[in-house]
Amino acid sequence: MKPFEGIRILDPTHVLAGPFCCYQMAWFGAEVIKVEAVEPRDFIRYASPDAELAGAGLSESFLAQNANKKSVVLNLKDPRGQDLFRRLAATSDAMVENYQPGTMAGLGLGYDDLKQINERLVYCSLTGFGQTGPLRDVPAYDHLVQGISAMASMQNGTEDPVRVGFPVIDYVVGLLGAFALSTALFQSRATGQGQYVDVSMLDASLIIMAPVVQQWLTSQRQPPAMGRRAFSGSPFSGMFETADGMIVTAANTRAQAESVLRVIGREDLIDDPDVMDWNGRPEVADRVQPILFEVFATRTALEWEALLGAASVPAGKLRDVPEIMAHPHVRERGLLHTIPDVPGLGRPIEVMGPGFRIADPQAMIQDPTPPPLKGADTRHYLREVGLSDGDIDTLVSDGVTLVAE
């Protein structure tokens, strides 16, 4: 049995964080009903440079986080769409939304509204800054929150900030949302009562920055921008040019540093305190790293990866996406799942599943269903809540819903 088998989640989320949250739940058996707007409101469905994917409404970002879901289309600005949403909520165990605070309540679909018809409903809101505080109503995307949270300043400093090259906060929020939702569902199973869950992008970004934030909380010490330097402060850790690319090293302990020196043939430095005693002495890097730069330039990155790895030094070639996805380790870990025939594309795709393995193979979906075409399941679920095919056809004509058949 799958952990969330029998759990129905209503998912009127859009863009990245909310869909990724519900995606985690779907892999472990939750029935996720993706509620989409009639007009092309979720730009992520169509945001692809590939004309085929954009035309099918199956962009790369959409494909990445919407397998194993159903799609129902409702115009939530129309009272009839709102009524149908309430009917679906009445049969659901949880709901996730990621609109601006107050948006769903303004439609009569807030937690206080829906708990009147379903007291066991767990209602999770993912927003930029949460439901309270002076930033509550500021609209947010990942890019903005990376800046506001100080994350971007941690790379090269405030004079030359650099954002992480993918929407890291959106996906951290999605994972945090899935954990929060799981926690509340676990409690609701015991008590029979639902509750409201408030997840914030800013909160999520700060908790994953805990080591640097704690420096400030504990001693009011402004954490320095790290750039390519290792967080540990070890001059033996970093990114170094080789004969054909870069090698990334993480020699953070004295034993690892000694192993680096043996591999590069500089055992003479092992007993030198001006090399080995780097704690609180950032200037040691000025002596050590030129030596490393010179030596690492004499071999390829893969050669150094093998040599350092054999000496138990954490090290590896700096790879791009094609390189790491071609690595046999990724395939061996079972991270990739093939969907043989995707409606709208007529060909197979691979998607990534959850980022962990679980011993019971029956706990997770083994044969994922494709990300749904928009409105693919509208007729099924509207019939379930009592509508006839004639009723549904009328709603389609009136622009309240959309059916993909």
Order of alpha helices (4+ residues) and beta strands (2+ residues): beta-alpha-beta-alpha-alpha-beta-alpha-beta-alpha-alpha-beta-alpha-alpha-alpha-beta-alpha-alpha-beta-beta-alpha-alpha-alpha-alpha-beta-alpha-alpha-beta-beta-alpha-alpha-beta
